[in-house]
Amino acid sequence: MGFSPQNTLVLTAAELEATSLTGLSQLLNRAAANGIGDVIIEVDEMPPSVVAAVTERGMRLLAGVTCFHEHGSISLEDPRVTAPVGADGSLRPRLEWYVGLVPTDEYVVEELIRRCVRLATTPGVSGLVLDFIRWPLHWELEAREVGPHLPPASFDAGTLAAFIRWARSVGVELSEAPTPERLLGELLPEWTDFRCRVVAEVVERVSHAIARTRVALGAFVVPVPSAQRRETTGQDVRAWLPFVDVLYPMTYHAILQRSPEWIGSIVDELRAQTGLPIVPVVQLTAAPEFADPWDWGQEFGVTELADVLQHAGAGGPIATFPGTALGATEAALLSQYLASGAIP
């Protein structure tokens, strides 16, 4: 539909809940005055007061949509919700705040589609951005060069049955249900293709469900190389091309313990693969007042943030996270970058 993304402010539901309407207005004023035109807010229901606060400033509002992660009424405590199972047969444990859900769970998918339609038909919403559109993985920790590495999930009965049906449909005959060892060994190419197909089909279903609204559809992307992204998350962005308008790689350099230069490599690869608009989401801070109690990596200052902006934007739009960290200093630096295309 020819969606042209602008520089973007990203706000989580928790940030919105902790921010008064006055505080939100001040933040939006600062963002608008310093070159930001899009605002992504991840909520299950978009409050009219928030819609008005964004649109009255001439900014576009996009609804972030939590897909396969606990939220609202969708919880593993509900017996209708499938719990992710690890390769050893045990339930995948909570890691920090993260509790992933299973993309083969039709109960979760149907609720997701209803929610997408509801948000897409909310007056003032210009687009949806799918978040947690992947198989369970807390990539902020598990994709680091060092740190905890949990096996891919999920090996629950429903997913294994779905894999067998899919395998037979593409000519792979299985005499018995494959073990996780086989799936992660000799059958890994087929297992990966299946997991990518499952996620792509959800993206397609959402796209078709909201087609009449004509709002844009985007997705947050795990910031790892393509082969690793397919294998660990099931995100095959090339399979999404008929359905999405823009991609937002979550290039949180400090969280992943990477250099600012690394951001450009992720952006370049996605642009080459898809030809879509790519808006990297940059990490503004790792300061404890924003990160606590989670591990957001080493704190960094203005000089490093300037380097981040330079490598992320390369003249194109960028997104900032966490949105509430866009203070006067960060906004001024962003404005400098946008005015010149580079940091002095």
N, C-alpha and C positions, 0 to 999 in steps of 0.2 A: 504493500500500500504506500510505499515511498516515504516511510517515516524517517525523519531527519532528527537524530538525537541532539540534544544540547548539553552543555555542562550541567551536571546533575548533583543534587544534594540527596543523600540516602539517609533515611531515618527508620529505625526499627520501632516495633510496637512498644518496646520497653522505654525507648527514648521519648516517644510521643506521650506515653502515660505519665512520665516523670516531668514533663514540660507543661507549664501553664499556657493558656492561650496567648497571654501577653508575651511570655517567653518565646513561644513559637512565632509570633508576629515579628518580634525583634530579630530572631534568627533568619526568617524569610526576608526581611528587609535587608539584612546584611548580605545574604546570598544573592538577592536580585541586584543589589547595587554593585556587586563584584562579579557579574558575568554569568550567574547561574540561571538557567531558564527552565529546567526540569526538576521535579521533586518526586522521589520514590519514597512512599511510606508503606511499610509492610504491616497491614492490619487485616483482620477478617471482615470487619465492617468499617466503612469509611464515614466518619462523623461529618455531618453537614458543615459544622463550624470549621473543620479542617479543610474541607473542599473550598469553602469561601475564602479562608485565609490564604490559600495558595492561588486560586484563580483570580481573585481580586487584584493581585499584584502582577497579573499578566503572565504568570508562570503556568506550565503544564503539570498536571498531577497524574502520576502513574502509581497504580496500586501494586505493591509487592505482594506476592502470593506464596505463602508457605505450603509446600507440596508434601514431601515425605519426611516430616519431622513433627514431633508432638506439638500440638498447639490447640488452643481453645478446647472444644469438646472431643477432639481426636487424641486419645491417650491409650497407652498400652494397658491401662487399668480396665479398659473396655474389652470384654471378651470377644467382641466382633473384630477387633483390630489385631492383625498378625504381628507377633513379636519376631524381630530378626534373630536368626539362628546362625551361630558361627560354625566354622568348619569342624570343630570338635563336638558339635551337637549341643553346646550350651547356649543360653540366651546371650546375645551380645550385650555387654555391660554398658551402662551410662558412662560417658567420658566427658568430664567437665559438665557443661550444660546440655550436651548433645544427646538426643535420643532419636535415632533414625527410624523411619518406617519403611515398609516393603512395597515397592511399586507394582507387584502382582496382586496386592490386596484390593479387590474390587470395591469393597466397602469404602476404603480410603479414597480411591480414585473417583467414585461417584460423588462423594461429598466434595472433593476438590473441584470437580466440574461444576457442580451447583454453585459453589462459592465464586468461581471464576465468572460465571454468568451474572451473578448478583453484583459483583464488583464492576464488571464491564458495563452494566446497565445503570450504574450509579451516576446521576448527573454530575458533570464536571470531571469525570475520570477519562483521561485520554489514552490510557494504555495499561496493560498488565505486564508485570515482570515476574516470571516464575523463579522461585527460590527453592533450594533443597530438591531440585528436579534431578534426582540421582538415587542410586542405591546407597545403603547406609555406609557412611564414611565421615569421620570427623577430620576432614583434610587439614584443618588448621594445625593439628598436632601430628596426624598420621602421615602427612605428606612431607614432613620436615626431613632433612637429611639425617637427623638423629632424633630419637624420641620414641615413644610407644608406637608399635605397629600391630594393629589387630588384623586378623584375617578378614578377607572380604565376606560380606553377608548379602543375601541371606540364603541359607540352605534349608529353609522351612519346607514342609510337605507340599504346600500349595505351589511354591516356586519350582520345586523339583518336578512336580507333575506337569506344570506348564512348560518346563524345559523339554520334557520327554515329548509332549505333543508338538512343540515347535521343531524339535530335532527330526521327528518323523516327517513333518511337513516339508522339510528341506532335504530329505533323503538320507538322514543319519539314523540307522536302525540301532536300537538299544534293546538288548535282551532282558535287561533288568535296570532298576533305578541306579544311576551312577552314584558312586560315593563322592564326597567332597574331594578326596585325593585324586580321583580320576578327572573331576571337573577342573581342578587346578593343575592338572598334569596333561595327559594326552588329549583331553577334551577342552582345554583352555580356549582355543580359537572359537569353537562352537559355543562354549559357555559365555564368552565375551560378546559374540555376535547376538546371542539371545538376550543378554542383559541390556545391550544397546537398543535392540528392537523394542523391548518392553518400554523403556523410557521414551523412545521416539514415538511410539504409539500413544502414549499419554499426551505428549506435546501435540500430536495431530488431533486427538480428541478434544483437547482444550481449544485449539485453533478453530475446529469446525463448530464447536459449541458457541463461540463468541463471534463467529463470522458476520452475522447480521448487524452487530453493534459497530463494526468497522473501527474499533479501537486497535491500537498497535499491540503487538505481542513481542515481548523480549524475554530473556532468560539470563540468570546469573550462571557463570561458568567457573568450574574449579580450575585454578591456575597452575596446571601441570601440563607437560607435553602431551600431545594428542594420544599416543599409544598408551601411556600411563592413565590418561583420563578415561579412555574407553574401557580399559581392563579393570580399573579400580572403582569407577563410578557409573559406568554405563552411559556416559555422556559422549555421544557421537554427533558433534555439532553439524557435520555435513548432512546427516539424516534429517536434521531439523530445517533445512533450507527452504522447503516449500511452505513452512508454517510460521517462522519467526522473522521479525523485522530488524532486530538489533540484539547484540550480545554484550553482556557486562561481566568480563572476567574479574574475579575478586583478587586483585593483585596486591594483597596485604604483605608487603615485603618484610616488615619487622616480625609479623606473626610467623611467617614461613622461614624467617632467618635467612633472607636473601638480600642481595644488594639492589640498589635502585636500578642498576642497569638491567637486571633480570626482568623487570617489568616490560621493557621493550621487546624482549624475545617472545614473551607470551602474546603480546598484542600483534606482533608481526606474523606469528604462526597462524593465529586465528584469522587475520585479514587475508593471508594467502590461501587458506583453506576454504573460506566461505564467501569472500567478497562482500560480506555484510558490514554495516557500521559496527565498529568495536569501540566500546566505551569502558576503559579500564577503571575499576573502582580502587582508588588509592587510599591507603591508611594515613590519616592525619596525625595520629598520636598513638603512643603506647603508655601514656601516663597512667598511673594507678587510679586516678579519679575517674577515668573512663574505662579502664580495663579490669580493675579489681572486681572479683577475685580471680579472673581468668588470666591465662598466660598469653599476652599479646606481644611477647618478645622484648628486646631491649628498648629502653626509651631513646628517643632521638629528637634533635632540635631543628631549628629553622633551616640551617644549612643543608641538612640531609633531606628535609621536606622539599626544598628547592630542587634538589637533584632528582627526587622522586617525580615531581611535576614535569621536569624537563624530559625524563625518559618515558613517562607515561603518555604524555600528550602528543608529542611530535607534531604539534599544530592542530590536532584533532580534539574532540570533546573528551572530558574526563568526568568521573564521579568521585565524590568525597565521602569518606566514612571514618568514624562515626559523624553523622551530621551535626550533632551538638558540639563537636570539637571545632567547628568553624568559627573560631573567635576572630577578633579584630586583626591579630597578627597573621593568622592563616588566610583570612579573606584578602588582606592586602597583598600577600604573596601570590595568591591565586589571581588577583586582578592584574598584577604585574606580568604574570606568565601569559594570561589571556591577551593582554594588550600587545605583547611583543612576540608571542610564539616561543619564547625562551626565557629563562631566568637570567637576569644580568649577572 
